[in-house]
Amino acid sequence: MYLELNMRLTDEQEDLKESVHKFSQEVIRPAGEKLDQMDLDEMIQEGSLWWECKKKMRELGFHTTFIPESLGGTGMGPVEHHIIWEELGWGSVGLALSQDVDVYPASWLLRMNPGNQRLIDEFVKPYVNDLDAGMIGCWGLTEADHGSDILMAGTPQFREPKISQSMKARLDEDEWVIDGTKSAWISNGPVATHALLFVSIDASKGMAGGGIAVVPLDLPGVSRGRVLRKLGQLDLPQGELYFDNVRIPRDYMIVGPDRYEFWVEQVLSVANCGMSSLFTGVARAAFELALGYAKERVQGGRPLAEHQLIQKKLFDMFVKVETARAYSRAAVEYCFTAIPAPVQYAVGAKVYCTQAAFENAHEALQIYGGYGLSKEYPVEKILRDARAALIEDGCSEVLSLIGASAILRSYLLY
Ligand SMILES: Cc1cc2nc3c(=O)[nH]c(=O)nc-3n(C[C@H](O)[C@H](O)[C@H](O)COP(=O)(O)OP(=O)(O)OC[C@H]3O[C@@H](n4cnc5c(N)ncnc54)[C@H](O)[C@@H]3O)c2cc1C
């Protein structure tokens, strides 16, 4: 177990870290390695190892950390979230991400529309009690023609009337009718039962004229694409969601155009906090593997770890892990307590930590030499997993633009 630089962790938080780490080491890491080599359609078939992992995460209550105790959840604080994310990311980040997005419909419904008891009874309570992974959530924002621009809340481009989402929702008496497609990047798309769905309602306001709905995915008119074939995070199943005249009750639309831009920024902040914590775990996994290998592998009559060039690489990797943890944990603490969550800290942490994870994975593979390229060793998977993160939940360049826009809006110079 690594030494925690933060001396303020309570005994309970230390215990949480130890128990999630044990679970991640015994269940998530070995499962992630097996799933990475499995046929993707087989991976999501009933009874597969992937479903076994989802059920085990349910039994441990990871799906209720955002749900308050009054509704049966564990209602954990920011540091506890950070600890769980880092440890699960350390194990296998695809499975960890599947868990992370799973909670979106229930947790965002509670935040965006806390007064609607009917929806809480229908979506949140059954989800909290579901220890069998029968209810799986996802969030559907990205479209084939809209990736970065659909995310750029807070920038002038978001209010440009010429650019709006392709997925439309129109009101027909007491129902919303939804038409359109969400892209192949929807995490959990092939298995989800519910979506937090982002749609266009008033295109004259550009991207800002949107709405956010909770949508059960067994409704007439919903269909799915096949599981996406991709470079990394293979244990995170992704695929398109198609909506053809799908009708939902009026109150399933939990955010309308008046608050849409605000909530997109809030969702992005929390999503990026999660990503920064998960990829702190990935950066640490790469560092620890490289350290272990460097102590064992002998070249020139000495372990690699006794060669000074390798020592310098290990030191730089260690510093990146510590910086990533300090930054992401501070961002999570700040963004989970401030209302509204200040997006510049969340995107800053995500950009930094995913880059740190990618650089550490790259160096770890280099330290493994030729063996690093082999599927017999774990580092090539970690490098592929980390590479995807520089695009996932916003490309680093675009997140920097969103962060810059927030800084320009909010900084007071003396
Ligand atoms: C592993 C993974 C999981 C994901 N999960 C989900 C999910 O669960 N739900 C969901 O809705 N989406 C999801 N996504 C989608 C993700 O959010 C998008 O891929 C991302 O926002 C980028 O969009 P794009 O891929 O269409 O790239 P594009 O927007 O087409 O960007 C292409 C390139 O152009 C650059 N670029 C774009 N705009 C600008 C600009 N204004 N200035 C400068 N450069 C620019 C980008 O930086 C990038 O390099 C996921 C993606 C990945 C990779």
The ligand as an ORCA input file, in Angstrom:
! r2SCAN-3c Opt
* xyz 0 1
  C     -13.699      6.361    -23.847
  C     -14.737      7.400    -24.100
  C     -15.920      7.425    -23.339
  C     -16.918      8.371    -23.626
  N     -18.107      8.317    -22.927
  C     -19.126      9.158    -23.266
  C     -20.404      9.061    -22.612
  O     -20.607      8.233    -21.723
  N     -21.393      9.907    -23.004
  C     -21.216     10.841    -23.982
  O     -22.144     11.569    -24.283
  N     -19.999     10.969    -24.617
  C     -18.969     10.142    -24.291
  N     -17.744     10.242    -24.932
  C     -17.588     11.223    -26.005
  C     -16.590     12.314    -25.695
  O     -17.100     13.194    -24.742
  C     -16.210     12.975    -27.045
  O     -15.465     12.030    -27.775
  C     -15.413     14.236    -26.857
  O     -16.212     15.239    -26.305
  C     -14.787     14.735    -28.167
  O     -15.708     14.756    -29.209
  P     -15.318     14.113    -30.624
  O     -14.770     12.761    -30.348
  O     -16.509     14.206    -31.499
  O     -14.149     14.991    -31.197
  P     -14.298     16.404    -32.011
  O     -15.152     17.332    -31.250
  O     -14.661     16.135    -33.411
  O     -12.805     16.943    -31.937
  C     -11.790     16.484    -32.843
  C     -10.503     17.270    -32.590
  O     -10.741     18.659    -32.827
  C     -10.378     19.410    -31.659
  N     -11.338     20.526    -31.501
  C     -12.689     20.455    -31.500
  N     -13.222     21.670    -31.303
  C     -12.192     22.526    -31.165
  C     -12.093     23.934    -30.924
  N     -13.173     24.711    -30.761
  N     -10.853     24.488    -30.855
  C      -9.745     23.704    -30.986
  N      -9.773     22.369    -31.198
  C     -10.987     21.806    -31.294
  C     -10.423     18.447    -30.500
  O      -9.551     18.835    -29.448
  C      -9.998     17.145    -31.160
  O      -8.581     17.064    -31.166
  C     -16.723      9.323    -24.655
  C     -15.525      9.325    -25.384
  C     -14.547      8.388    -25.128
  C     -13.286      8.410    -25.951
*
